[in-house]
């Protein structure tokens, strides 16, 4: 990356992960749910197996974001705050 702190902060990779992983997981879980309904076996699968993966994923990404933000140097925080505020909000 051409940004000063890109290699140290990993914020760009986190931004990509926070957008791609939940979207892909939602699509996959929707396809699985539709497949179970088409096969008429959705009553045999406990709902927790369909509803639990997205919250676990979001909690994991939140913890990763907190760790990355806590390890970011003050100069990087200032740089992203001035130039790329949406990355810090993400």
N, CA, C and O atoms as a GROMACS GRO file, in nm:
protein
  360
    1UNK      N    1   0.085  -0.118   0.000
    1UNK     CA    2   0.000   0.000   0.000
    1UNK      C    3   0.089   0.124   0.000
    1UNK      O    4   0.203   0.120   0.045
    2UNK      N    5   0.034   0.229  -0.050
    2UNK     CA    6   0.110   0.353  -0.056
    2UNK      C    7   0.086   0.442   0.066
    2UNK      O    8   0.142   0.551   0.074
    3UNK      N    9   0.004   0.399   0.160
    3UNK     CA   10  -0.020   0.475   0.282
    3UNK      C   11   0.095   0.452   0.380
    3UNK      O   12   0.160   0.348   0.379
    4UNK      N   13   0.117   0.550   0.463
    4UNK     CA   14   0.228   0.543   0.558
    4UNK      C   15   0.218   0.425   0.655
    4UNK      O   16   0.318   0.359   0.682
    5UNK      N   17   0.101   0.400   0.705
    5UNK     CA   18   0.084   0.302   0.813
    5UNK      C   19   0.022   0.171   0.767
    5UNK      O   20  -0.017   0.090   0.852
    6UNK      N   21   0.010   0.148   0.640
    6UNK     CA   22  -0.064   0.032   0.591
    6UNK      C   23  -0.002  -0.100   0.636
    6UNK      O   24  -0.074  -0.193   0.672
    7UNK      N   25   0.130  -0.108   0.636
    7UNK     CA   26   0.194  -0.234   0.674
    7UNK      C   27   0.188  -0.259   0.824
    7UNK      O   28   0.184  -0.374   0.867
    8UNK      N   29   0.186  -0.154   0.902
    8UNK     CA   30   0.186  -0.170   1.047
    8UNK      C   31   0.047  -0.193   1.105
    8UNK      O   32   0.034  -0.261   1.207
    9UNK      N   33  -0.056  -0.138   1.043
    9UNK     CA   34  -0.188  -0.138   1.107
    9UNK      C   35  -0.280  -0.249   1.057
    9UNK      O   36  -0.371  -0.287   1.130
   10UNK      N   37  -0.263  -0.300   0.939
   10UNK     CA   38  -0.348  -0.403   0.880
   10UNK      C   39  -0.493  -0.359   0.866
   10UNK      O   40  -0.582  -0.443   0.851
   11UNK      N   41  -0.519  -0.229   0.870
   11UNK     CA   42  -0.657  -0.181   0.869
   11UNK      C   43  -0.724  -0.208   0.734
   11UNK      O   44  -0.845  -0.230   0.729
   12UNK      N   45  -0.648  -0.205   0.625
   12UNK     CA   46  -0.706  -0.231   0.494
   12UNK      C   47  -0.749  -0.376   0.482
   12UNK      O   48  -0.855  -0.405   0.427
   13UNK      N   49  -0.669  -0.468   0.533
   13UNK     CA   50  -0.706  -0.609   0.531
   13UNK      C   51  -0.828  -0.633   0.619
   13UNK      O   52  -0.917  -0.709   0.582
   14UNK      N   53  -0.833  -0.568   0.734
   14UNK     CA   54  -0.948  -0.583   0.821
   14UNK      C   55  -1.075  -0.531   0.754
   14UNK      O   56  -1.182  -0.591   0.766
   15UNK      N   57  -1.063  -0.418   0.684
   15UNK     CA   58  -1.177  -0.365   0.610
   15UNK      C   59  -1.229  -0.463   0.508
   15UNK      O   60  -1.350  -0.482   0.493
   16UNK      N   61  -1.138  -0.526   0.437
   16UNK     CA   62  -1.178  -0.628   0.339
   16UNK      C   63  -1.244  -0.747   0.408
   16UNK      O   64  -1.348  -0.795   0.363
   17UNK      N   65  -1.184  -0.794   0.517
   17UNK     CA   66  -1.240  -0.909   0.589
   17UNK      C   67  -1.378  -0.877   0.646
   17UNK      O   68  -1.469  -0.960   0.640
   18UNK      N   69  -1.395  -0.757   0.700
   18UNK     CA   70  -1.523  -0.721   0.763
   18UNK      C   71  -1.635  -0.706   0.660
   18UNK      O   72  -1.752  -0.715   0.695
   19UNK      N   73  -1.599  -0.682   0.535
   19UNK     CA   74  -1.701  -0.672   0.431
   19UNK      C   75  -1.727  -0.805   0.361
   19UNK      O   76  -1.841  -0.837   0.330
   20UNK      N   77  -1.623  -0.880   0.335
   20UNK     CA   78  -1.635  -1.002   0.254
   20UNK      C   79  -1.685  -1.121   0.335
   20UNK      O   80  -1.776  -1.192   0.290
   21UNK      N   81  -1.629  -1.144   0.451
   21UNK     CA   82  -1.663  -1.266   0.526
   21UNK      C   83  -1.810  -1.269   0.568
   21UNK      O   84  -1.876  -1.370   0.543
   22UNK      N   85  -1.867  -1.165   0.630
   22UNK     CA   86  -2.010  -1.173   0.666
   22UNK      C   87  -2.102  -1.186   0.545
   22UNK      O   88  -2.203  -1.255   0.550
   23UNK      N   89  -2.066  -1.119   0.436
   23UNK     CA   90  -2.148  -1.129   0.315
   23UNK      C   91  -2.144  -1.270   0.258
   23UNK      O   92  -2.248  -1.326   0.223
   24UNK      N   93  -2.026  -1.327   0.249
   24UNK     CA   94  -2.012  -1.464   0.197
   24UNK      C   95  -2.080  -1.564   0.291
   24UNK      O   96  -2.147  -1.656   0.245
   25UNK      N   97  -2.062  -1.546   0.420
   25UNK     CA   98  -2.124  -1.638   0.516
   25UNK      C   99  -2.276  -1.631   0.508
   25UNK      O  100  -2.344  -1.734   0.513
   26UNK      N  101  -2.331  -1.511   0.496
   26UNK     CA  102  -2.475  -1.496   0.482
   26UNK      C  103  -2.528  -1.565   0.357
   26UNK      O  104  -2.634  -1.628   0.360
   27UNK      N  105  -2.455  -1.552   0.247
   27UNK     CA  106  -2.495  -1.617   0.123
   27UNK      C  107  -2.491  -1.769   0.138
   27UNK      O  108  -2.584  -1.838   0.097
   28UNK      N  109  -2.384  -1.820   0.196
   28UNK     CA  110  -2.370  -1.965   0.215
   28UNK      C  111  -2.479  -2.018   0.307
   28UNK      O  112  -2.540  -2.121   0.278
   29UNK      N  113  -2.504  -1.949   0.418
   29UNK     CA  114  -2.607  -1.995   0.512
   29UNK      C  115  -2.745  -1.989   0.448
   29UNK      O  116  -2.829  -2.075   0.475
   30UNK      N  117  -2.770  -1.888   0.366
   30UNK     CA  118  -2.898  -1.880   0.294
   30UNK      C  119  -2.916  -1.996   0.197
   30UNK      O  120  -3.025  -2.052   0.186
   31UNK      N  121  -2.809  -2.031   0.128
   31UNK     CA  122  -2.816  -2.145   0.035
   31UNK      C  123  -2.838  -2.276   0.110
   31UNK      O  124  -2.913  -2.362   0.065
   32UNK      N  125  -2.771  -2.290   0.223
   32UNK     CA  126  -2.790  -2.412   0.304
   32UNK      C  127  -2.934  -2.421   0.354
   32UNK      O  128  -2.996  -2.527   0.348
   33UNK      N  129  -2.987  -2.310   0.403
   33UNK     CA  130  -3.125  -2.310   0.451
   33UNK      C  131  -3.224  -2.342   0.339
   33UNK      O  132  -3.318  -2.418   0.358
   34UNK      N  133  -3.201  -2.283   0.222
   34UNK     CA  134  -3.289  -2.312   0.107
   34UNK      C  135  -3.277  -2.458   0.065
   34UNK      O  136  -3.377  -2.521   0.030
   35UNK      N  137  -3.156  -2.512   0.068
   35UNK     CA  138  -3.137  -2.653   0.033
   35UNK      C  139  -3.207  -2.746   0.132
   35UNK      O  140  -3.265  -2.847   0.092
   36UNK      N  141  -3.200  -2.711   0.259
   36UNK     CA  142  -3.269  -2.792   0.360
   36UNK      C  143  -3.420  -2.789   0.340
   36UNK      O  144  -3.488  -2.890   0.357
   37UNK      N  145  -3.472  -2.671   0.304
   37UNK     CA  146  -3.616  -2.660   0.281
   37UNK      C  147  -3.658  -2.734   0.155
   37UNK      O  148  -3.765  -2.795   0.151
   38UNK      N  149  -3.575  -2.730   0.051
   38UNK     CA  150  -3.608  -2.802  -0.071
   38UNK      C  151  -3.605  -2.954  -0.049
   38UNK      O  152  -3.685  -3.027  -0.107
   39UNK      N  153  -3.514  -2.998   0.034
   39UNK     CA  154  -3.504  -3.141   0.064
   39UNK      C  155  -3.606  -3.185   0.170
   39UNK      O  156  -3.618  -3.303   0.201
   40UNK      N  157  -3.677  -3.088   0.224
   40UNK     CA  158  -3.779  -3.113   0.327
   40UNK      C  159  -3.721  -3.182   0.451
   40UNK      O  160  -3.784  -3.269   0.511
   41UNK      N  161  -3.600  -3.140   0.487
   41UNK     CA  162  -3.537  -3.192   0.609
   41UNK      C  163  -3.506  -3.079   0.707
   41UNK      O  164  -3.432  -3.098   0.803
   42UNK      N  165  -3.562  -2.961   0.683
   42UNK     CA  166  -3.532  -2.848   0.770
   42UNK      C  167  -3.585  -2.867   0.912
   42UNK      O  168  -3.535  -2.804   1.005
   43UNK      N  169  -3.685  -2.952   0.930
   43UNK     CA  170  -3.736  -2.977   1.065
   43UNK      C  171  -3.645  -3.072   1.144
   43UNK      O  172  -3.658  -3.082   1.266
   44UNK      N  173  -3.555  -3.141   1.076
   44UNK     CA  174  -3.462  -3.234   1.143
   44UNK      C  175  -3.332  -3.166   1.185
   44UNK      O  176  -3.255  -3.223   1.263
   45UNK      N  177  -3.306  -3.046   1.134
   45UNK     CA  178  -3.184  -2.973   1.168
   45UNK      C  179  -3.219  -2.867   1.272
   45UNK      O  180  -3.306  -2.783   1.249
   46UNK      N  181  -3.152  -2.870   1.387
   46UNK     CA  182  -3.181  -2.769   1.490
   46UNK      C  183  -3.153  -2.628   1.436
   46UNK      O  184  -3.053  -2.605   1.368
   47UNK      N  185  -3.241  -2.533   1.467
   47UNK     CA  186  -3.223  -2.395   1.417
   47UNK      C  187  -3.092  -2.331   1.461
   47UNK      O  188  -3.044  -2.238   1.396
   48UNK      N  189  -3.034  -2.378   1.570
   48UNK     CA  190  -2.911  -2.317   1.620
   48UNK      C  191  -2.797  -2.333   1.519
   48UNK      O  192  -2.709  -2.248   1.512
   49UNK      N  193  -2.798  -2.440   1.442
   49UNK     CA  194  -2.692  -2.461   1.344
   49UNK      C  195  -2.700  -2.362   1.229
   49UNK      O  196  -2.600  -2.334   1.163
   50UNK      N  197  -2.817  -2.308   1.205
   50UNK     CA  198  -2.834  -2.208   1.100
   50UNK      C  199  -2.814  -2.066   1.154
   50UNK      O  200  -2.762  -1.980   1.084
   51UNK      N  201  -2.855  -2.042   1.278
   51UNK     CA  202  -2.852  -1.906   1.330
   51UNK      C  203  -2.726  -1.871   1.408
   51UNK      O  204  -2.702  -1.753   1.432
   52UNK      N  205  -2.646  -1.966   1.449
   52UNK     CA  206  -2.531  -1.938   1.534
   52UNK      C  207  -2.406  -1.890   1.459
   52UNK      O  208  -2.336  -1.804   1.514
   53UNK      N  209  -2.372  -1.938   1.340
   53UNK     CA  210  -2.246  -1.893   1.276
   53UNK      C  211  -2.233  -1.743   1.252
   53UNK      O  212  -2.124  -1.690   1.275
   54UNK      N  213  -2.337  -1.670   1.206
   54UNK     CA  214  -2.316  -1.526   1.185
   54UNK      C  215  -2.280  -1.447   1.311
   54UNK      O  216  -2.189  -1.364   1.305
   55UNK      N  217  -2.346  -1.468   1.426
   55UNK     CA  218  -2.304  -1.392   1.544
   55UNK      C  219  -2.163  -1.428   1.591
   55UNK      O  220  -2.089  -1.340   1.637
   56UNK      N  221  -2.126  -1.554   1.579
   56UNK     CA  222  -1.989  -1.593   1.617
   56UNK      C  223  -1.888  -1.524   1.527
   56UNK      O  224  -1.784  -1.477   1.574
   57UNK      N  225  -1.918  -1.517   1.399
   57UNK     CA  226  -1.829  -1.449   1.304
   57UNK      C  227  -1.817  -1.301   1.338
   57UNK      O  228  -1.706  -1.247   1.337
   58UNK      N  229  -1.927  -1.236   1.367
   58UNK     CA  230  -1.923  -1.093   1.398
   58UNK      C  231  -1.849  -1.065   1.529
   58UNK      O  232  -1.776  -0.966   1.539
   59UNK      N  233  -1.866  -1.150   1.628
   59UNK     CA  234  -1.793  -1.133   1.754
   59UNK      C  235  -1.643  -1.151   1.731
   59UNK      O  236  -1.562  -1.076   1.785
   60UNK      N  237  -1.607  -1.251   1.650
   60UNK     CA  238  -1.466  -1.274   1.618
   60UNK      C  239  -1.406  -1.154   1.546
   60UNK      O  240  -1.296  -1.110   1.578
   61UNK      N  241  -1.478  -1.100   1.448
   61UNK     CA  242  -1.428  -0.982   1.376
   61UNK      C  243  -1.421  -0.859   1.467
   61UNK      O  244  -1.330  -0.777   1.453
   62UNK      N  245  -1.514  -0.847   1.560
   62UNK     CA  246  -1.511  -0.734   1.653
   62UNK      C  247  -1.388  -0.743   1.744
   62UNK      O  248  -1.322  -0.643   1.768
   63UNK      N  249  -1.358  -0.862   1.793
   63UNK     CA  250  -1.240  -0.880   1.878
   63UNK      C  251  -1.113  -0.851   1.800
   63UNK      O  252  -1.021  -0.786   1.850
   64UNK      N  253  -1.107  -0.900   1.675
   64UNK     CA  254  -0.991  -0.872   1.590
   64UNK      C  255  -0.976  -0.722   1.567
   64UNK      O  256  -0.865  -0.670   1.573
   65UNK      N  257  -1.086  -0.653   1.541
   65UNK     CA  258  -1.081  -0.508   1.521
   65UNK      C  259  -1.032  -0.434   1.644
   65UNK      O  260  -0.954  -0.339   1.633
   66UNK      N  261  -1.078  -0.476   1.761
   66UNK     CA  262  -1.034  -0.412   1.885
   66UNK      C  263  -0.885  -0.434   1.906
   66UNK      O  264  -0.814  -0.342   1.948
   67UNK      N  265  -0.837  -0.554   1.878
   67UNK     CA  266  -0.694  -0.584   1.894
   67UNK      C  267  -0.612  -0.500   1.796
   67UNK      O  268  -0.510  -0.443   1.835
   68UNK      N  269  -0.656  -0.494   1.671
   68UNK     CA  270  -0.581  -0.415   1.572
   68UNK      C  271  -0.582  -0.266   1.607
   68UNK      O  272  -0.480  -0.198   1.590
   69UNK      N  273  -0.694  -0.217   1.654
   69UNK     CA  274  -0.703  -0.076   1.690
   69UNK      C  275  -0.616  -0.045   1.813
   69UNK      O  276  -0.551   0.059   1.818
   70UNK      N  277  -0.614  -0.136   1.911
   70UNK     CA  278  -0.534  -0.114   2.031
   70UNK      C  279  -0.384  -0.116   2.000
   70UNK      O  280  -0.306  -0.045   2.065
   71UNK      N  281  -0.343  -0.195   1.903
   71UNK     CA  282  -0.201  -0.205   1.868
   71UNK      C  283  -0.156  -0.096   1.771
   71UNK      O  284  -0.036  -0.086   1.742
   72UNK      N  285  -0.248  -0.015   1.720
   72UNK     CA  286  -0.213   0.088   1.623
   72UNK      C  287  -0.141   0.204   1.694
   72UNK      O  288  -0.182   0.248   1.802
   73UNK      N  289  -0.035   0.250   1.632
   73UNK     CA  290   0.041   0.362   1.689
   73UNK      C  291  -0.041   0.491   1.677
   73UNK      O  292  -0.130   0.502   1.594
   74UNK      N  293  -0.008   0.588   1.761
   74UNK     CA  294  -0.081   0.715   1.760
   74UNK      C  295  -0.067   0.789   1.627
   74UNK      O  296  -0.161   0.853   1.582
   75UNK      N  297   0.051   0.779   1.565
   75UNK     CA  298   0.069   0.847   1.436
   75UNK      C  299  -0.021   0.786   1.329
   75UNK      O  300  -0.074   0.858   1.244
   76UNK      N  301  -0.039   0.654   1.334
   76UNK     CA  302  -0.128   0.588   1.239
   76UNK      C  303  -0.273   0.626   1.265
   76UNK      O  304  -0.350   0.649   1.171
   77UNK      N  305  -0.311   0.633   1.392
   77UNK     CA  306  -0.447   0.673   1.425
   77UNK      C  307  -0.477   0.814   1.375
   77UNK      O  308  -0.584   0.841   1.321
   78UNK      N  309  -0.380   0.903   1.393
   78UNK     CA  310  -0.398   1.040   1.343
   78UNK      C  311  -0.406   1.042   1.191
   78UNK      O  312  -0.489   1.114   1.134
   79UNK      N  313  -0.321   0.964   1.125
   79UNK     CA  314  -0.321   0.961   0.978
   79UNK      C  315  -0.454   0.911   0.925
   79UNK      O  316  -0.513   0.972   0.835
   80UNK      N  317  -0.503   0.798   0.979
   80UNK     CA  318  -0.630   0.744   0.933
   80UNK      C  319  -0.747   0.835   0.971
   80UNK      O  320  -0.844   0.845   0.897
   81UNK      N  321  -0.738   0.899   1.086
   81UNK     CA  322  -0.843   0.991   1.127
   81UNK      C  323  -0.856   1.111   1.034
   81UNK      O  324  -0.966   1.160   1.010
   82UNK      N  325  -0.743   1.158   0.981
   82UNK     CA  326  -0.746   1.273   0.891
   82UNK      C  327  -0.781   1.234   0.748
   82UNK      O  328  -0.848   1.310   0.678
   83UNK      N  329  -0.737   1.116   0.704
   83UNK     CA  330  -0.749   1.081   0.562
   83UNK      C  331  -0.851   0.972   0.530
   83UNK      O  332  -0.912   0.974   0.423
   84UNK      N  333  -0.869   0.879   0.620
   84UNK     CA  334  -0.956   0.763   0.592
   84UNK      C  335  -1.041   0.731   0.714
   84UNK      O  336  -1.030   0.622   0.771
   85UNK      N  337  -1.124   0.823   0.755
   85UNK     CA  338  -1.202   0.806   0.878
   85UNK      C  339  -1.294   0.685   0.872
   85UNK      O  340  -1.318   0.622   0.976
   86UNK      N  341  -1.346   0.650   0.755
   86UNK     CA  342  -1.437   0.536   0.746
   86UNK      C  343  -1.370   0.406   0.787
   86UNK      O  344  -1.436   0.315   0.837
   87UNK      N  345  -1.240   0.394   0.767
   87UNK     CA  346  -1.170   0.274   0.809
   87UNK      C  347  -1.166   0.261   0.962
   87UNK      O  348  -1.175   0.151   1.015
   88UNK      N  349  -1.154   0.373   1.029
   88UNK     CA  350  -1.157   0.368   1.175
   88UNK      C  351  -1.297   0.342   1.227
   88UNK      O  352  -1.314   0.278   1.331
   89UNK      N  353  -1.397   0.390   1.156
   89UNK     CA  354  -1.536   0.367   1.197
   89UNK      C  355  -1.573   0.221   1.176
   89UNK      O  356  -1.649   0.164   1.254
   90UNK      N  357  -1.518   0.162   1.072
   90UNK     CA  358  -1.549   0.022   1.040
   90UNK      C  359  -1.508  -0.067   1.154
   90UNK      O  360  -1.526  -0.188   1.147
   0.00000   0.00000   0.00000
